[in-house]
């Protein structure tokens, strides 16, 4: 039995759009959090945060590594932040961080 694949431009476009949709859904999204502890020596910050969808993580409080240790010098307990996180080198890591005014 032969399988026929459609090579029409429309089917190719549909496949591309579907593939992009899957890639976009896996991207990190900004999450709100509150700084609970800063550990500059360990390169970590503990945040109470909302759901992190790209990591399939519910809202909780936990410690994260940071991709830029310089961020830890500017953070204080109680700061409200907006951040993105991902799994980098097998560890949950904050990849972007913004202190909310």
C-alpha positions as CSV (number, residue, x, y, z in Angstrom):
1,X,0.0,0.0,0.0
2,X,1.4,3.4,-1.0
3,X,1.1,6.4,1.3
4,X,0.5,9.7,-0.5
5,X,1.6,12.9,1.2
6,X,0.0,16.1,0.1
7,X,2.6,18.6,-1.1
8,X,0.2,21.5,-1.5
9,X,1.4,24.9,-0.2
10,X,-1.7,25.0,2.1
11,X,-0.9,21.7,3.8
12,X,2.8,22.7,4.2
13,X,1.7,26.0,5.7
14,X,-0.7,24.3,8.1
15,X,2.1,21.9,9.3
16,X,4.4,24.9,9.8
17,X,1.8,26.8,11.8
18,X,1.1,23.7,14.0
19,X,4.8,23.2,14.6
20,X,5.2,26.8,15.6
21,X,2.3,26.6,17.9
22,X,3.9,23.8,19.8
23,X,7.2,25.7,20.1
24,X,5.5,28.8,21.3
25,X,3.5,27.0,24.0
26,X,6.7,25.6,25.5
27,X,8.4,29.0,25.9
28,X,8.8,30.6,29.3
29,X,6.2,33.0,30.3
30,X,6.6,35.9,32.8
31,X,5.6,35.0,36.4
32,X,5.0,37.2,39.4
33,X,6.9,36.5,42.6
34,X,8.1,37.9,45.9
35,X,11.6,37.6,47.2
36,X,11.8,35.6,50.4
37,X,15.5,35.0,50.7
38,X,18.7,36.1,48.8
39,X,21.8,33.8,49.0
40,X,24.5,35.5,47.0
41,X,27.1,32.9,48.1
42,X,25.1,30.1,46.6
43,X,23.9,32.1,43.6
44,X,20.3,31.5,44.5
45,X,17.1,33.4,45.4
46,X,14.0,32.0,47.1
47,X,10.8,33.2,45.6
48,X,7.1,32.8,46.5
49,X,5.7,32.6,43.0
50,X,2.7,31.9,40.8
51,X,2.3,28.9,38.5
52,X,5.2,28.4,36.1
53,X,3.4,26.8,33.1
54,X,6.5,26.0,31.0
55,X,7.9,24.0,33.9
56,X,4.5,22.5,34.8
57,X,5.0,23.9,38.3
58,X,2.2,25.0,40.6
59,X,2.4,28.2,42.7
60,X,4.8,27.6,45.6
61,X,7.8,28.9,47.4
62,X,11.2,27.6,46.3
63,X,14.8,28.4,45.6
64,X,16.2,29.1,42.1
65,X,19.6,29.6,40.6
66,X,19.9,32.8,38.7
67,X,21.5,33.2,35.2
68,X,23.1,36.5,36.2
69,X,24.5,36.5,39.8
70,X,24.7,40.4,39.6
71,X,20.9,40.4,40.0
72,X,21.3,39.1,43.6
73,X,23.1,42.4,44.6
74,X,20.0,44.4,43.7
75,X,17.3,42.2,45.4
76,X,15.9,42.6,48.9
77,X,13.5,40.4,50.8
78,X,10.0,41.6,50.1
79,X,10.7,42.9,46.6
80,X,8.0,42.1,44.1
81,X,9.4,40.7,40.9
82,X,8.4,39.5,37.4
83,X,10.6,36.7,36.1
84,X,10.9,33.8,33.7
85,X,12.5,30.5,34.6
86,X,13.6,27.4,32.7
87,X,15.6,24.2,33.4
88,X,19.2,25.0,32.6
89,X,21.8,22.3,33.2
90,X,19.3,20.2,35.1
91,X,18.5,23.1,37.5
92,X,15.6,25.4,37.8
93,X,17.1,28.8,36.8
94,X,15.7,32.3,36.6
95,X,16.5,33.5,33.1
96,X,15.0,37.0,33.2
97,X,14.3,39.1,36.3
98,X,12.6,42.5,36.8
99,X,11.9,44.2,40.1
100,X,8.5,45.7,40.0
101,X,8.2,49.3,41.3
